């Protein structure tokens, strides 16, 4: 039996889901193509199921037709992992956007995949709980996207990646099979942990529909400081001391190299809380429940580091307003647009190797392009750096810049993607961080679950 043509499939999808659930033409083109392109989605259609059963129907029909499907979340990803071609159907779970339950006893929250991250954070906070995943795109990114990319963000040093917050999952396989494993328990050693097939695999093996997420008690005390260092050895020494002294309360250790700090504190932007001449500055935060005792311990640790000469200068936030102002310095990445055309990277490497890595990259870029700029900042506490390279080489310099950034990572057992994923943009460099045997195993899993290669085809690796 031959597959129906796309027009017949679209008509069948409309009969199954309703007219408003299947968009075509201009209604699709006005949707984002990627995070960088706010319009111009090229997909054949945009399908918007409202329930897991409807999504399963969509996938059964597409599987029978051999129709490629590209899942979309909040469209905040930076590796073109949700980019759809003209022969593909884009799938959005924007109508599956409810918080279903918060269980205060098990400290879990059950949500649909289309719920924005910030909505989950706010819902939990209003009831005295913390959902600890946090990143700049919190208002737009969705839980399904966070799960499918194994999102990281600002608090990984304390709470881990998204993988560490997922207790149970429901997902739809490429053939429409529903796999529902919505456990509320932390310990569950009963064979293969199947939810891991869908966490961090970028929608290539299945589509997450619902999740049970782990909550924590809501902290009511935050201690935040902005520190300056004269050398990188001091940066790592203070990190180790803060981890030791604060007993697990340290939640963020965000380090900014001097050029990035200067960029975001230029006149008319953010007021610099500390001299702009230090080679490194860091935003450090701890979370707790006793403002007085937690603050005293935090401050005592800072004073000890100052006395030892590990910290060159320090500013302690005295109010929530000051705390937010310090975080704004870290988060105002939009000022990077002011440096002109640039290439953005998200890498991981051993903390001890970071200083030399950035220094070598700056030297290599300067030697190749006059007037080049390298800006580095990131979640140093968990080994993640965001690196931005601007040069006058134009778009054709992309591959050369990528080789400069990714090339040294293999020797230090680093990763070409710390938290953004692979998508299309980093596909050519996956072998820098994963062995041929690993990639072959990934492809074998893909072929087993998606033998027709219809679910987000061409992303991450070739099946």
N, C-alpha and C positions, 0 to 999 in steps of 0.2 A: 504493500500500500504506500503510495507516494505521499510526501508531506504536503499539506495544504499551502497555497501561496500566502504571503504575509497578510494580504487584505482579508482573506477568509479567516485567518487566525485572529486578527484584530476584531473582526465582527463576532467571532466566537467568544473572545474575552469580554467584549461589551455585553453580550447576552448573559454571561456568567456573573459579571461584577456590576453591571450598570453603565450607562453612557458616561457619567461623570468620573468614573474610575479609570477610564482609558483615554488619555489625551493624545492628540496627534497635531501635526502641522504647526501653526504659529504658537499654539499653547505649549508645545514642547520647545520650540526654538527660543522662547523667552526665558526658559530655565537655564541655570548655569551649565556650562560645558565642563568646567573644572573650577577649582577654587580661584584661579587667576582670571577666569573668563566668566563674568557674571551672567552672560546670556550666550545663546548659540548652541545649545544642546542639539546634537545631530541625530539623536536616536529616532528610530522608526516610530516609536510610540513611548509614552510614559504611563506605566500601569501603577495604580495606587490601591492595593487591596486594603480592606479595613479589618480583616480577621486572619488568623492563622489558616482557617479552612479556605478562605478566598485565595490566600497566597499559595496554598497547596494546589488548588485548582489551576492557578496561573502556571505553576511549574509543570503540572501534568500535561497541560495543553502545549506548552512550549517544548517540553521534552519529546512529546509525540511528533511535533513538527520539526524538531531539530533546530529550534529557534534560540539563538544566543540571547542571554539575559545579563544585564549589568546592574547589580544592586547599588543603590545610592543612599547615603545617610544625610548628614547636614551639609555636605559638600565643602567641608573645611580641610580635607586632606591635601597634602602638598606633593604627592607623587603620582598624580593622574590615575589613581587606582579606581576611580569611578567614572572615568571618561568612556562615553558610549559612541560607537560608530553608527553610520547610517543604516546598517543592516541589523542592528541590535535593538532590543527592547530595554529601556531603562526602567528599573523597578524602585519605587519609593515607598517607604513605610510611614510616610508623614501622617497617615490617618490612623495608624496604630500607635497612639501617643498618650496612653493612659498609665498612671500609677495605679496598680490594681490593689495593692495591700502593703501596709507596713506592720510588721509583727514585732512589737516591743519586747516580747519574751525571747524570741530567737535572734533579735536584733538584725532583721533582714527586711528588705523591701523588694517587692515583686513588681516589675515594670514591663511595659511593652517596648519594643526596640526603637520605636520612633520618638520616644520621649527625649527632649533636650537634656543634656547633662545638668544645666543650671536648675531646671525644674525639679530634678531628683534631689539636688543639693538643698534647694529651698524647702521642699516638702519634708525632707528628713529633719532639717534644722528647726522647722516650726514645731516639731514633735520631740525635740531634745536629742536628736541624733546627727551624726556626721557621716555623710558619704564622702570619703576622702579624696577621690579622684578630682584633680583640679588642673585646668589648663586654660590658656588665653581664649580659646574658642568656645568656652563653656556655654555661652548663650545660644550657639548655633549647632554645635556638634551634638549627635544623638548617641544614646546608649548602645544601639546596635552598631554604629560606626566605631565607638570606643572599644567595643568587644572585638569586632572584626579586625581592628588594627592593634589590639593590645595596648591601648593608650597609656602614656606615662604621666608627664606633667611635673608639677611643682613639689609634690610630697612623696615621691617614690622612696626617698631615703628612709622614711618611717613606715609607710603603708604598702609599698610595693606597687607593681604595675596593675593594670586592670585585671589581669589574670588572677591576681591574689584577692580580688574582691568579688569574684563570680563563684557562687556556690552551686547554682543550677542553671540550666539553659533549655530552651526549646528552639528547635531549628527545623527548617524545611530543606530537604535534600534536592538535588537537581531533578529527580524524577517525580517530585511531589510528595515523597514519604515524609511524614512528620515524626521527628525524634524529640520526645518530650521527657526531660529529666530535671524537673523543677524541685530539686532537693533544697531544704533549708539547713542542712547539716554540714559541718566543717569536715568531719571525718567520714569517709565513704570509700573504703578499699574493696570494691566489688568489681574486679576486672578492669578493663580499659576505661580510663577516664575520658569518655567520649566528648565531653564538652570542649576538651582541648583541641578537637578537630576544627572547631569554629572560632576559637580565640586566637587572634593574630594571623589568621589565614586569608584575610582580605576578601572575604566573600567568594572564594574560589571553590569551596567544598560544600557550602550550605549557607542558608540565609537565616540569621538569628531573628527570632520573632518575639521571645519573652525571656526574661532573666530574673533569677533570684540573686540579689546583691547583698553583700555583707555590710552592715553598718557598724559604727563605733559610737560610744557616748560623745556627745557634743562638748568639745573643750570650751571652757569659759574664760580662759586666760591665755593670751598670746604675748610672748616676749620677743621683740624684734629689734635687731641692731644692724647697722651698716658699718662695715669694717674696712680698713685699708691695710695693705701689706706691702712691704718693700721687696719681697721676692716670693717665688712660687713655693719654695720649701716651707715658708711660714704659712702659706695658704693650707697646705696639707697637714702641717703640724697642728694648727688650730682646729681643723676639721676633726682630727683624731681626738683632741682634747675635749672638744664640745661633745662628741659622741660618748666619751668615757664619763665625763662629769655630769651630763644631763640624763643619763640612765634611760635612753630610748625616747626622750621627749623631743629631741631635735627632729624637726619635720622638713626644714628647707635649708639648703646651703648653696645659694646661687652666686656664682662668681662671674664677674665682668672684667674682661681685659680692658686696659686703659683706653684704647681707641673707641670701643663701644661706649664706655662710660662718658667719654668726652662728647661723643655724638649726641647722646640723649640728654646731656646737661648743658648744651650750648645756650646762649642767651635767648630768652623767649620760650624755652622748653621747660625742663625740670630744674629746679634749683639744686645745685650740688650740695649734699649734706657734708661732704668731705672734700678735701683738696683734689683737684683733677689731675694732679701730677703723679700719683701713686701708680705703679704698674698693674696692680690688681686691687679690686674692691669686691666685697661680698655682702649679700643680703642674707642674714642668718635669722632663722625663726624657730622657736620652740613652742609647743602647745601643752597646756596642762589645765588643772582645775583649781589651783590655788594661786592667785595672782601674786600674793605677797611672798610666799615661800619659793614658788617657781621663779619669780623675778629675782629674788635674792640670790638663788643658786646660779642663775644665768649671769647676773652681774658679777658675782664673785669669780666665775670662770673667766669672764672678760678681763677683770682686773688682774688676775693671775697671768693671763697671756700678755697683757700690756707690760706688767712688771718684768716678764721674761724677755720682752722685746719681740715677741712673735707677731703682735699687732702694732702697727704704726700709728693708728688713730681709730677712734670708735665713736659712733653716735647711737644712742639708745632711744628708740621711739617712746615718747611720753604719753601718747594718746592714740586713739584709733585713727584720727586724722593723720597724724605723723606716720603711723604704720602704713596706711594706704599710700601716702606720698612716697615712701621708700619702695613699696612694691611697684608703683607706677614707673619708677626709674627702670626697674628690671623689665617691665612688661611693655614699655612704649617702643616696640619693635618697628612701628610704622615709620619712625624717623629714618630707618634704613633706606626708604625710598629716596631720600634726599641725596644719597651718594651716587645715584644714577643706576644704569643697568648693572645687575649683579646676579650672582648665582648663590643659591642658598643650600646649605647642607646640614644634616643631622647625623652625627656620628657618635660612636662610643669607643673608648679605649681606656686602658689602665690609667688611673689618675696620675701615677708617677711619670707617665710618658707624655702628658698633655703639654707641659711647658715647652719641651723640645719640639714636639709636633707642630705647635703653632708658630714657634720661632722659625723652624725650617720652612713652613708653608709661606710665611711672610717673606722670607729671603728668596724663595723660589719664584713667587709671584712678582716681586720687585725686580728680579733679574730678567724676567720674561716681558713684563709690561711696565713701562714707565708710568708712575703715578697710580699704581694699583693700590687697593685698600683691602685689608683683611680685618674683619670684625668678629670677635669670638666672645661668647658668653654661654651660660647654661647651667644645667643641674649637675654641677661638679661632684656633689656628694654621692651621686649614683653613676658617675663616669660618663655622663652625656654632655656633649658640646654642640652648640649651634654655631656654625661657621658661615660667614657671608664673605664672598670674594667679589670685588668690583675691579674690573680692568677695562682698558680701552680696546680690547680685542673683538668686541661685538659678539653676536650670537654664535659665530663660527668658532669662537674660543671655548665653547662649552665643554667639548670633550677633553681638551687640553687641561682646563681647570679641574674637571672631574678627576683626571688622572693624578694631578698634583694632590688633590684632597684624599682620594681613596687609595692611591698607590701605597703609601706608608703603613696603612692599617693592617695589612696582612701580616707583616713582620712582627707586630706587637699584639696580635690576636685581638684586633679591634673589629668593629662592626660598621658597615656602610650605612646602616640605618638603626638608630637607637630606639626611636619611638614613632617615626612617621610611616614605616612600612616600605615596601618595594614598589608596588604598582607597576607602572610602565617606566617611570623615570629612572629607576635604579636597577632595572632588570638586567642590564648588561654587566652590572658590577656585583651581582649576587655571588659569583664565584670568588670574589675577593674575601668573603667572610664565611662561605659554606663550601665544603668539599664536594667533589664530583659524586661521591657515594651518597652524601646527604641530599643533593639536588635530585639524583636519580630516585631516591626513596620518596621525596616529595612528589615527584611526577607519578610514581607508582600509586601513591595514595589518591592523587587526583584522578587517575584513570579508573581506579576502582569505584570511586563514588560518583564520578562524572564521565562515564565512558564516551558520551557524545561531545564532551568538551563545550557545553553550552553555558556554563555559569562563570561569568567574568572571564571569558577566554582571553588568553594572551597576557594576563597580568601575572606578576611575580616570577613565573618560569613557564617554559613551554612543556605542555603535557606530552 
